[in-house]
């Protein structure tokens, strides 16, 4: 996927993760996009490590893994920010 596709996927995944796990997070839309993009990478890494496949494009399995990774990162981000 190209960089624009990753940014779009990150926006969608970040927004879905924020919708699933609402809360007051600093950073706004840019942090949401970055968490979504990083979540796609984390979800793909964990999925491939567990033998479930990788994030290959815009399909349901890739989207689910990316959302899972974004939720994991959003949870960690909130825990880190609450300590600071």
Backbone as a ProteinNet text record, in pm:
[ID]
protein_1_A
[PRIMARY]
XXXXXXXXXXXXXXXXXXXXXXXXXXXXXXXXXXXXXXXXXXXXXXXXXXXXXXXXXXXXXXXXXXXXXXXXXXXXXXXXXXXX
[TERTIARY]
84.4	0	88.1	41.3	114.2	94.9	172.4	168.5	31.2	-33.9	-167.3	-268.8	-253.3	-341.5	-321.3	-195.1	-168	-226	-215.3	-271.4	-423.6	-485.4	-630.9	-672.8	-603	-633.1	-612	-507	-481.2	-590.3	-642.1	-752.3	-876.5	-908.8	-1026.7	-1010.1	-895.8	-870.9	-863.3	-796.7	-789.2	-925.9	-1009.3	-1144.8	-1229	-1216.6	-1291.3	-1243.9	-1114.1	-1062.2	-1110.6	-1114.5	-1163.2	-1312.3	-1387.5	-1529.9	-1556.1	-1474.7	-1489.2	-1446.8	-1342.9	-1286.4	-1286.2	-1404.6	-1410.6	-1342.7	-1303.8	-1240.3	-1175.3	-1127.3	-1063	-913.6	-867.9	-726.6	-667.7	-550.9	-484.9	-426.8	-411.8	-346.9	-437	-564.6	-657.9	-644.7	-679.3	-688.2	-551.8	-445.7	-313.5	-264.8	-285.4	-247.9	-335.5	-462.9	-552.9	-505.7	-463.6	-412.2	-284.2	-193.5	-67.3	-90.7	-182.3	-214.3	-275.9	-360	-419	-316	-222.5	-118	-28.1	14.2	97.2	20.1	-109.5	-193.4	-200.8	-202	-200.7	-71.6	40.2	167.7	171.4	126.8	127.1	33.2	-87.3	-182.8	-129.7	-65.8	-6.4	106.7	190	301.2	249.5	154.4	98.8	24.3	-52.3	-124.9	-32.3	75.5	169.6	247	276.2	345.3	258.8	127.9	35.9	-14	31.4	-6.8	-144.7	-196.5	-330.3	-327.5	-213.6	-203	-142.7	-146.4	-89.4	-189.5	-157.3	-237.6	-192.8	-276.5	-237.3	-311.8	-417.3	-495.5	-627	-722.1	-853.7	-944	-928.4	-1021.3	-1058	-1156.7	-1211.1	-1108.9	-1032	-931.6	-822.7	-774.7	-671	-724.1	-847.6	-908.7	-924.6	-965.8	-983	-849.3	-745.1	-613.4	-560.7	-582.4	-536.9	-612.7	-742.4	-821.5	-775.4	-749.9	-699.3	-567	-477.6	-349.8	-367.4	-459	-484.4	-546.3	-636.7	-695	-588.3	-499	-389.4	-300.5	-267.1	-184	-257.9	-387.1	-465.4	-474	-491.4	-493.4	-359.3	-249.2	-116.3	-87.8	-133.5	-114.7	-186.7	-308.2	-384.2	-319.1	-269.6	-202	-73.9	-0.2	123.1	95.4	-6.1	-40.2	-99.2	-167.5	-225.9	-117.9	-5.6	104.8	185.1	188.6	272.2	208.7
-118.1	0	123.2	227	351.8	431.8	537.3	618.5	682.4	725.2	783.4	679.6	556.5	449.3	422.2	423.1	400.9	513.7	636.9	750.3	738.6	702.6	686.5	572.1	458.5	345.7	385.7	462.2	509.3	600.7	686	774.3	693.1	597.6	513.9	429.7	365	278.2	360.3	474.3	560.8	609.3	648.2	693.3	579.8	460.7	346.3	308.4	312.9	283	385.9	511.4	618.8	602.3	554.6	531.4	412.6	307.3	189.3	220.5	301.9	334.5	485.8	547.6	693.7	745.1	869.3	931.8	1062.1	1133.5	1262.1	1239.7	1247.1	1227	1355.3	1394.9	1510.9	1475.1	1571.7	1549.6	1565.1	1539.7	1559.8	1460.6	1505.1	1418.7	1364.9	1441.6	1395.8	1278.2	1284.8	1172.9	1052.4	1076.2	967.1	897.1	975.4	916.3	838.4	896.1	827	698.2	701.5	579.9	476.5	520.8	428.7	365.6	446.1	392.3	295.5	337.3	249.4	124.3	139.4	24.5	-76	-27.4	-118.6	-199.6	-133.6	-205.3	-304.5	-261.5	-349.2	-467.2	-438.2	-545.3	-644.3	-593.2	-681.1	-764.3	-703.8	-777.5	-887.3	-853.3	-952.6	-1061.5	-1021.7	-1119.4	-1215.3	-1163.8	-1251.8	-1338.5	-1285.2	-1363.8	-1480.6	-1457.7	-1562	-1649.1	-1620.8	-1701	-1668.8	-1549.1	-1510.9	-1432.5	-1405	-1326.9	-1191.3	-1105	-971.1	-867.3	-741.9	-631.5	-609	-651.4	-647.9	-543.9	-491	-393.6	-366.8	-319.9	-287.1	-409	-500.9	-612.1	-627.7	-708.5	-717.4	-769.9	-870	-924.7	-824.2	-754	-652.7	-538.4	-498.4	-390.7	-431	-554.5	-602.1	-606	-654.9	-658.3	-517.8	-426.8	-289.3	-221.2	-244.4	-186.5	-242.7	-372.3	-432.9	-371.7	-352.3	-288.5	-145.3	-71.8	67.7	75.9	-16.7	-18	-45.5	-136.9	-167.2	-44.9	24.2	144.8	258.8	274.8	379.3	354.9	229.3	194.3	227.4	188.6	218.8	367.6	440.4	585.4	652.1	608.2	665.8	635	514.6	477.5	559.3	576.7	654.4	800.8	857.8	998.3	1021.6	922.7	942	943.1	879	879.7	1007.9	1070.2	1190.8	1312.1
0	0	0	-64.6	-68.7	58.9	73.2	194.5	215.7	107.5	122.3	168.2	122.9	168.5	316.8	361.3	503.9	588.4	538.9	613.1	619.3	507.3	506.6	598.1	589.6	677.7	823.4	850.6	986.4	1037.5	951	989	1022.5	936.8	959.3	1085.2	1097.9	1213.5	1341.4	1337.9	1455.8	1498.7	1401.5	1433.2	1490.2	1433.1	1486.3	1626.7	1650.1	1783.3	1883.9	1843.9	1931	1958	1858.6	1874.2	1967.7	1954.8	2040.1	2182.5	2197.4	2328.4	2346.5	2368.1	2376.9	2503.5	2499.2	2614.4	2574.3	2672.9	2649.5	2631.8	2506.3	2475.5	2418.1	2464.9	2405.6	2268.5	2183.9	2055.6	1936.7	1951.5	1843.1	1729.8	1610.5	1494.1	1449.7	1468	1424.4	1508.5	1638.5	1725.1	1693.9	1663.9	1627.6	1500.9	1399.9	1276.1	1302.6	1381.4	1411.8	1489.4	1584.9	1660.3	1566.6	1473.3	1376.5	1285.1	1233.6	1146.5	1223.9	1341.7	1423.5	1464.1	1488.7	1522.4	1410.1	1286.5	1172	1169.9	1197.4	1203.3	1319.4	1436.8	1554.4	1532.5	1481.4	1454.2	1352	1247.7	1147.1	1203.3	1288.5	1349.4	1441.1	1527.4	1620.5	1543.7	1441.1	1361.2	1288.9	1232.7	1163.2	1261.6	1380	1482	1529.5	1540.4	1584.7	1470.2	1347.1	1232.3	1177.5	1205.1	1159.9	1030.1	974.5	851.7	880.3	779.9	792.9	743.3	766.7	714.7	571.5	476.6	336	254.2	302.7	226.8	296.6	220.8	276.3	269	362	374.5	522	550.4	685.5	786.3	748.7	840.2	873.9	772.4	794.2	879.2	851.9	929.5	1075.8	1099.9	1237.5	1312.1	1245.4	1309.4	1335.7	1241.8	1259.1	1372.8	1381.7	1491.5	1625.5	1630.6	1753.9	1796.4	1700.6	1731.4	1777	1712.6	1750.3	1889.8	1922	2056.6	2161.8	2131.7	2222.7	2243.7	2135.9	2147.4	2216.9	2189.6	2253.9	2404.2	2443.4	2585.1	2650.1	2584.6	2637.4	2642.8	2541.3	2536.4	2652.8	2680.3	2791.8	2925.9	2941.8	3066.6	3084.6	2976.8	2983.7	3016.2	2952	2973.9	3112.4	3168.9	3301.8	3411.8	3385.4	3482.6	3476.6	3360.5	3342.9	3403.3
[MASK]
++++++++++++++++++++++++++++++++++++++++++++++++++++++++++++++++++++++++++++++++++++

